[in-house]
Amino acid sequence: MRKIDLVAQVAQRTGMPKEAILKSLNAALAVISETIAQGEEVRLKGFGTFVVRPRRPTRRSNLWTRQVFAIPSKPIPRFVPGKALKQRVLSNLTVVELPSGRLAIRPKSG
């Protein structure tokens, strides 16, 4: 689902104009982005939490030259789903193994 699809579905459920919903959604996303950029959490009860976590520094090597280089630590934004969201996903979806051996997500049948 893209942002415009989300706006259309919210407009259908609320009866509000799409322009107003798009403006509100953009404002909410801007507030979330600005807040986590300052290192604070954004908690949406029943949905999840947006946080910033540190990524550890690592050392990698170039396979061709065998030169080792360092990748510094840096802050990474993360989303931690809430309990209600986890339960909803768990009750509606299942993991299946495809003939190729890869895993896929499918709706639960029955």
C-alpha positions in Angstrom: 0.0 0.0 0.0 1.3 3.4 -0.9 0.6 6.7 0.9 -2.1 7.7 -1.7 -3.8 4.3 -1.1 -3.8 4.9 2.6 -5.2 8.4 2.2 -8.0 7.0 -0.1 -9.0 4.3 2.4 -9.0 6.8 5.4 -11.1 9.2 3.3 -13.6 6.4 2.5 -13.9 5.4 6.2 -14.2 8.9 7.5 -15.9 10.8 4.7 -13.3 13.5 4.9 -11.8 15.0 1.8 -8.6 13.4 0.6 -6.7 16.7 0.6 -7.3 17.2 4.3 -6.3 13.7 5.1 -3.1 14.0 3.0 -2.2 17.2 4.8 -2.8 15.6 8.2 -0.8 12.5 7.3 2.1 14.6 6.0 2.0 16.7 9.2 2.0 13.6 11.4 4.9 12.0 9.5 6.8 15.2 9.8 6.3 15.4 13.6 7.4 11.7 13.9 10.5 12.3 11.8 11.5 15.5 13.7 10.9 13.8 17.1 13.0 10.7 16.4 15.7 12.9 14.7 16.0 14.6 18.1 16.6 11.2 19.7 13.2 10.9 21.4 10.6 8.0 21.1 7.2 8.3 19.5 4.8 5.8 21.1 1.5 5.0 19.5 -0.4 2.8 21.9 -1.7 -0.4 20.3 0.4 0.3 17.2 4.1 0.6 18.0 7.0 2.7 18.9 9.4 4.7 16.6 12.9 4.9 18.2 16.5 5.6 17.3 19.0 2.9 18.2 22.8 2.8 17.7 24.3 0.5 15.1 27.6 -0.9 16.3 30.8 -0.2 14.4 32.0 -3.0 12.2 35.0 -4.0 10.2 34.7 -5.2 6.7 37.1 -6.3 4.0 37.2 -5.9 0.2 37.2 -9.4 -1.2 39.4 -8.4 -4.2 42.1 -6.4 -2.4 41.7 -7.9 1.1 41.9 -4.4 2.4 40.1 -4.0 5.8 38.1 -0.9 6.5 36.0 0.3 9.4 32.3 1.2 9.2 31.6 3.7 12.1 28.6 3.4 14.5 25.6 5.5 13.6 22.1 6.1 14.8 19.4 4.1 12.9 15.6 4.7 13.1 13.6 1.6 14.1 10.0 0.7 14.5 9.0 -1.7 17.3 5.5 -3.1 16.8 3.1 -3.0 19.7 1.4 -6.1 21.2 -1.9 -5.4 19.5 -0.3 -5.1 16.0 1.8 -8.3 16.5 -1.4 -10.2 17.6 -3.3 -8.9 14.6 -0.6 -9.9 12.1 -0.2 -13.3 13.8 -3.9 -14.1 13.7 -4.2 -13.1 10.0 -1.0 -14.3 8.3 1.1 -17.4 8.2 4.5 -18.3 6.8 4.7 -21.0 4.1 7.7 -22.6 2.4 7.7 -22.3 -1.4 8.9 -25.2 -3.6 12.1 -23.2 -4.2 12.8 -23.4 -0.4 12.2 -19.7 0.1 9.7 -18.5 2.7 6.6 -16.4 1.9 3.8 -14.7 3.9 0.3 -15.8 3.0 -3.2 -15.1 4.5 -4.4 -17.8 6.9 -7.0 -20.0 5.2 -10.2 -21.0 6.9 
